[in-house]
Amino acid sequence: MAPNIATNTAVSLDELLDFVRPRHHAILLTRRSDGSPQGSPLTCGVDDSGRIVVSTYPERAKTRNARRDPRVSLIVLSDDWDGPWVQIDGTAEVIDTPDSVEPLVEYYRNIAGEHPDWDEYRAAMLKQGKSIIRVEPERWGPVATGGFPARLASDD
């Protein structure tokens, strides 16, 4: 049996966003006040302006950290553990209620489609005090898959 060989595929911004849109599992990396990394597994999407978006609450560590230091990274994963993934570095913007409500509607639409009652959804977002983090992609690695190094591909 031939080994599974790791891949790294450089992509344009449009190709990156096409890769991320159907994938909603990610780890957001922010910086604690002491500069050490803090990782948060979460659900993400892509908004109509090409930003990676995350629904959250203002008291969460990721939200506080992104507000203090907007330099963040996201590792977007495939549903399949061995599937392709990519790291995206960018600048975060935190938006709180009431200004977050319409961006949260866009977030929901882009991930899950239409809600059965948008008025109810908007009221729930206000009641919960939801925030949204929007990350403008500035740099990204190749879309990668795990596996053996290419030097192990030959049967020699």
Backbone bond lengths (Angstrom), bond angles and torsions (degrees), N, CA, C in turn:
res aa  C-N    CA-C-N  psi(-1)  N-CA   C-N-CA  omega(-1)  CA-C   N-CA-C  phi
1 M - - - 1.457 - - 1.523 108.88 -
2 A 1.326 116.95 129.76 1.460 122.10 -179.84 1.528 109.30 -72.72
3 P 1.334 116.69 142.29 1.467 119.12 179.06 1.532 111.46 -70.58
4 N 1.317 115.90 151.81 1.454 121.40 174.15 1.528 107.29 -76.76
5 I 1.323 116.93 118.35 1.465 122.13 -175.53 1.523 109.87 -94.07
6 A 1.320 116.88 132.23 1.458 122.77 178.19 1.522 110.01 -63.07
7 T 1.330 115.69 148.09 1.461 121.15 177.98 1.517 109.86 -128.49
8 N 1.314 115.51 154.89 1.462 124.23 174.16 1.519 107.06 -141.61
9 T 1.330 116.98 113.58 1.451 121.75 -175.93 1.523 109.76 -116.77
10 A 1.325 117.21 113.46 1.464 121.08 176.43 1.525 108.51 -67.78
11 V 1.339 116.11 139.08 1.461 121.17 -178.18 1.520 110.56 -134.45
12 S 1.325 115.48 152.49 1.466 122.05 173.69 1.531 108.46 -76.46
13 L 1.322 116.93 172.71 1.463 120.58 177.71 1.527 110.37 -60.32
14 D 1.322 118.25 -44.92 1.465 120.46 179.58 1.524 111.02 -61.39
15 E 1.330 117.60 -41.59 1.464 121.19 178.08 1.535 110.83 -66.39
16 L 1.323 116.80 -37.63 1.462 121.27 176.76 1.523 110.37 -60.07
17 L 1.330 116.58 -49.38 1.463 120.38 -178.31 1.527 111.21 -64.97
18 D 1.339 117.33 -36.83 1.468 120.44 175.14 1.521 110.90 -63.19
19 F 1.331 116.96 -35.80 1.463 121.78 177.42 1.535 110.77 -67.67
20 V 1.332 117.01 -43.23 1.466 121.49 -174.30 1.526 112.48 -75.17
21 R 1.334 118.89 -36.28 1.477 120.95 -172.84 1.532 114.53 -48.97
22 P 1.319 120.91 -46.77 1.470 118.52 -179.23 1.532 113.89 -83.17
23 R 1.307 117.84 -2.93 1.470 122.06 -178.26 1.530 108.71 -107.21
24 H 1.309 116.03 127.09 1.466 119.31 -174.61 1.519 113.68 -120.50
25 H 1.332 118.28 1.21 1.468 121.29 177.21 1.519 109.16 -97.10
26 A 1.328 115.13 129.37 1.463 119.21 -178.77 1.518 109.90 -151.39
27 I 1.311 113.96 166.19 1.459 122.12 170.13 1.519 105.91 -121.36
28 L 1.322 115.58 122.15 1.459 121.55 177.20 1.513 107.99 -93.90
29 L 1.321 116.25 126.00 1.463 121.79 177.68 1.521 108.64 -106.47
30 T 1.333 115.10 120.20 1.460 122.08 175.49 1.519 107.63 -120.05
31 R 1.330 115.26 177.65 1.471 119.72 179.72 1.529 109.68 -113.12
32 R 1.327 114.44 128.92 1.462 119.58 173.04 1.525 108.88 -68.12
33 S 1.317 116.15 170.25 1.470 119.91 -178.80 1.518 112.36 -61.42
34 D 1.351 117.77 -26.16 1.463 119.77 177.89 1.539 112.51 -86.86
35 G 1.340 116.69 2.59 1.467 121.27 178.24 1.513 114.56 91.89
36 S 1.331 118.34 -9.70 1.465 120.16 179.91 1.533 109.78 -74.56
37 P 1.331 116.96 154.54 1.469 119.48 -177.67 1.521 112.38 -75.88
38 Q 1.320 115.70 148.73 1.455 122.91 174.87 1.520 106.45 -131.39
39 G 1.328 117.71 122.59 1.455 122.35 -178.55 1.512 111.57 -106.23
40 S 1.334 115.29 139.97 1.458 121.51 178.79 1.523 109.42 -131.42
41 P 1.348 118.63 114.71 1.456 119.54 172.40 1.525 108.65 -71.33
42 L 1.338 117.31 139.25 1.456 120.50 -173.69 1.519 111.51 -161.53
43 T 1.327 114.04 176.66 1.455 123.16 173.85 1.523 107.50 -102.65
44 C 1.334 115.79 136.18 1.460 119.36 -179.99 1.521 109.80 -134.07
45 G 1.310 115.08 169.45 1.457 122.29 176.11 1.514 109.05 -149.72
46 V 1.313 116.03 -175.33 1.461 122.82 176.97 1.518 107.07 -120.50
47 D 1.336 117.17 127.94 1.460 119.26 178.92 1.526 110.57 -84.22
48 D 1.315 115.82 177.29 1.464 120.80 -176.12 1.522 113.17 -66.95
49 S 1.339 117.10 -15.25 1.470 121.47 178.81 1.527 112.31 -98.26
50 G 1.337 117.49 6.32 1.458 120.37 177.45 1.516 114.76 82.11
51 R 1.326 117.47 20.41 1.461 121.24 175.44 1.521 108.81 -97.65
52 I 1.328 116.16 148.87 1.455 120.99 173.96 1.531 105.99 -82.81
53 V 1.335 117.10 130.66 1.462 120.56 -173.79 1.522 110.93 -124.16
54 V 1.343 114.18 146.09 1.455 123.29 -176.03 1.525 108.04 -136.29
55 S 1.321 116.80 129.37 1.460 121.94 173.76 1.524 107.95 -86.42
56 T 1.331 116.55 136.47 1.461 119.57 -175.50 1.533 109.75 -156.53
57 Y 1.312 115.48 -169.71 1.461 122.94 176.25 1.520 108.48 -123.38
58 P 1.338 118.14 150.93 1.463 120.30 -175.51 1.527 114.06 -64.26
59 E 1.340 117.95 -26.04 1.469 119.09 -177.20 1.525 114.03 -87.52
60 R 1.312 118.67 -2.39 1.471 121.44 179.35 1.526 110.66 -69.87
61 A 1.320 116.14 148.61 1.468 121.20 179.85 1.520 111.18 -58.02
62 K 1.331 117.83 -43.76 1.465 120.35 -178.84 1.532 111.46 -59.41
63 T 1.335 115.71 -37.08 1.462 120.44 -178.78 1.525 110.36 -71.09
64 R 1.322 116.26 -47.20 1.471 119.98 178.44 1.526 110.57 -60.72
65 N 1.338 116.24 -44.58 1.463 120.36 -178.92 1.528 111.78 -63.95
66 A 1.337 117.43 -44.38 1.468 120.99 -179.09 1.527 111.28 -67.16
67 R 1.306 116.56 -32.18 1.471 120.04 178.08 1.538 109.92 -68.85
68 R 1.334 116.54 -39.65 1.460 121.56 -178.72 1.525 111.80 -75.39
69 D 1.344 116.66 -42.65 1.467 122.22 -178.76 1.527 107.31 -135.99
70 P 1.320 117.66 100.87 1.461 120.85 -172.56 1.536 115.07 -73.59
71 R 1.327 118.53 -1.12 1.470 120.00 176.74 1.517 108.79 -76.72
72 V 1.328 116.40 113.16 1.466 121.01 -176.37 1.524 109.96 -133.20
73 S 1.318 115.13 166.12 1.465 122.67 172.30 1.511 108.31 -133.15
74 L 1.319 115.21 147.60 1.459 122.20 174.48 1.513 107.93 -124.21
75 I 1.303 116.58 134.64 1.461 121.00 170.39 1.521 105.21 -107.87
76 V 1.327 115.70 109.59 1.458 121.83 -178.40 1.518 108.08 -93.41
77 L 1.340 115.44 123.71 1.455 123.08 -174.06 1.524 111.00 -108.35
78 S 1.316 115.76 154.65 1.462 120.90 170.83 1.518 109.03 -81.93
79 D 1.320 117.40 159.40 1.464 120.98 176.87 1.522 110.69 -60.37
80 D 1.320 116.08 -37.98 1.454 122.10 178.58 1.533 107.97 -80.44
81 W 1.328 118.14 125.04 1.464 121.22 -175.38 1.521 112.61 -53.02
82 D 1.327 117.34 -38.71 1.463 120.77 -179.20 1.520 113.04 -87.18
83 G 1.330 117.60 8.21 1.460 121.40 -178.10 1.518 112.26 -78.37
84 P 1.322 116.49 173.19 1.455 121.13 -179.30 1.535 112.09 -66.42
85 W 1.326 114.78 156.58 1.461 122.50 -178.86 1.522 108.25 -148.73
86 V 1.330 116.35 167.03 1.461 121.26 177.49 1.527 109.67 -151.80
87 Q 1.322 115.62 147.32 1.462 120.87 172.85 1.518 108.26 -103.16
88 I 1.327 115.86 134.18 1.463 123.50 179.76 1.516 108.15 -122.80
89 D 1.316 116.96 127.78 1.459 122.23 175.59 1.525 107.95 -107.53
90 G 1.325 116.55 141.08 1.453 118.57 179.95 1.504 112.29 -169.07
91 T 1.319 113.95 -171.59 1.450 122.33 179.83 1.521 108.87 -108.16
92 A 1.327 115.76 129.16 1.461 121.97 -177.53 1.519 110.92 -94.47
93 E 1.320 113.84 147.64 1.457 122.94 172.02 1.521 105.94 -126.47
94 V 1.335 117.05 128.98 1.463 121.96 178.64 1.517 108.08 -103.57
95 I 1.336 116.04 130.22 1.463 121.73 179.05 1.525 107.46 -124.18
96 D 1.319 116.19 127.82 1.466 122.33 -178.98 1.524 110.23 -105.58
97 T 1.356 115.06 167.10 1.464 119.85 177.04 1.520 109.11 -66.61
98 P 1.290 117.53 146.66 1.459 128.73 6.66 1.536 113.88 -85.90
99 D 1.324 117.56 -9.92 1.465 120.39 -175.45 1.530 113.43 -67.36
100 S 1.333 117.34 -18.04 1.462 120.76 -177.71 1.527 113.07 -81.22
101 V 1.322 118.66 -13.77 1.470 120.68 -170.36 1.522 112.34 -60.97
102 E 1.309 118.82 -51.44 1.475 119.54 -178.30 1.533 111.94 -68.18
103 P 1.350 119.56 -39.55 1.468 117.81 171.70 1.530 113.15 -60.52
104 L 1.343 118.11 -32.48 1.462 120.86 176.55 1.531 111.43 -69.59
105 V 1.331 117.04 -34.14 1.469 120.50 174.10 1.528 109.25 -62.27
106 E 1.328 116.93 -46.35 1.465 121.28 178.22 1.528 110.88 -61.01
107 Y 1.322 116.97 -42.90 1.471 123.05 177.50 1.530 109.90 -56.43
108 Y 1.329 116.67 -50.87 1.460 121.38 -178.89 1.526 110.45 -60.70
109 R 1.338 116.35 -48.29 1.469 120.47 -179.04 1.526 111.79 -57.70
110 N 1.319 116.45 -43.05 1.457 120.29 -176.35 1.518 113.17 -72.57
111 I 1.322 117.89 -22.94 1.463 120.91 178.65 1.530 111.58 -95.97
112 A 1.325 116.90 -46.09 1.462 120.45 -169.10 1.522 114.89 -117.68
113 G 1.321 118.93 -7.81 1.462 120.38 -178.03 1.519 111.50 93.33
114 E 1.306 115.50 -152.37 1.465 120.95 -176.20 1.528 111.62 -80.65
115 H 1.311 115.29 140.55 1.463 122.49 175.58 1.532 108.05 -88.25
116 P 1.327 118.63 146.22 1.466 119.16 -179.24 1.532 113.78 -68.07
117 D 1.332 117.55 -20.97 1.467 120.08 -179.04 1.531 108.64 -150.58
118 W 1.322 116.36 94.15 1.465 121.07 -176.32 1.534 112.23 -65.32
119 D 1.324 117.55 -34.08 1.471 119.30 177.57 1.525 110.21 -62.78
120 E 1.338 116.30 -42.70 1.455 120.99 177.28 1.535 110.81 -62.86
121 Y 1.321 116.88 -42.94 1.474 121.33 179.38 1.530 110.37 -61.84
122 R 1.341 116.68 -47.50 1.473 120.17 179.59 1.529 110.88 -60.08
123 A 1.323 116.92 -43.11 1.469 120.92 179.53 1.533 110.44 -63.41
124 A 1.332 116.73 -39.65 1.472 119.84 178.99 1.529 111.14 -65.19
125 M 1.321 117.45 -40.36 1.469 120.61 179.34 1.527 110.48 -63.99
126 L 1.331 116.76 -40.96 1.469 120.27 177.07 1.525 110.82 -65.81
127 K 1.334 117.44 -45.88 1.463 121.56 -178.74 1.522 111.17 -61.37
128 Q 1.347 116.63 -40.19 1.462 121.26 -179.46 1.528 112.63 -78.87
129 G 1.341 117.13 -13.10 1.462 120.08 -179.16 1.526 112.00 66.71
130 K 1.326 116.91 37.14 1.465 121.56 -175.18 1.530 111.73 -66.36
131 S 1.310 113.75 147.71 1.459 123.06 174.19 1.524 107.74 -116.65
132 I 1.305 115.14 166.01 1.455 120.63 173.52 1.523 107.87 -133.57
133 I 1.316 115.26 140.67 1.464 121.24 174.08 1.523 106.45 -109.35
134 R 1.334 116.33 125.97 1.458 121.45 176.34 1.522 108.04 -112.76
135 V 1.328 115.86 129.42 1.465 121.07 -178.39 1.520 108.79 -114.99
136 E 1.311 115.33 120.73 1.466 122.03 175.82 1.522 107.98 -83.92
137 P 1.340 118.40 113.52 1.471 119.77 179.91 1.534 110.68 -63.95
138 E 1.325 116.10 127.49 1.463 121.40 179.65 1.524 111.64 -117.84
139 R 1.327 115.41 -30.47 1.457 120.93 -179.86 1.515 107.03 -151.82
140 W 1.306 116.45 144.34 1.460 119.99 178.87 1.511 109.02 -149.22
141 G 1.322 113.03 148.83 1.449 119.12 177.67 1.515 109.33 -81.56
142 P 1.291 116.41 -179.69 1.456 118.21 175.32 1.526 110.20 -69.75
143 V 1.323 115.83 157.30 1.460 120.04 168.98 1.521 104.97 -71.59
144 A 1.322 116.12 124.62 1.459 120.62 -170.06 1.519 111.66 -122.68
145 T 1.318 114.63 154.70 1.459 121.95 168.81 1.518 107.14 -128.21
146 G 1.293 115.50 149.95 1.453 120.14 178.61 1.522 111.21 -81.08
147 G 1.284 115.05 171.52 1.456 120.40 177.87 1.513 110.77 144.53
148 F 1.306 114.33 -167.83 1.457 121.17 -179.55 1.524 110.52 -77.79
149 P 1.336 118.32 154.79 1.461 120.95 173.97 1.532 109.68 -63.00
150 A 1.333 116.05 150.25 1.468 121.75 -177.91 1.545 111.67 -56.11
151 R 1.325 118.06 -29.55 1.472 120.45 -178.06 1.531 111.61 -62.51
152 L 1.313 118.13 -16.01 1.457 121.39 179.96 1.530 112.26 -95.10
153 A 1.338 117.51 5.89 1.457 121.06 -176.02 1.525 112.69 -72.97
154 S 1.305 117.53 -29.94 1.461 119.11 -176.37 1.535 110.35 -78.17
155 D 1.306 115.29 153.44 1.468 121.82 179.10 1.517 112.86 -91.13
156 D 1.318 116.85 7.92 1.477 120.80 -176.30 1.507 112.00 -68.76
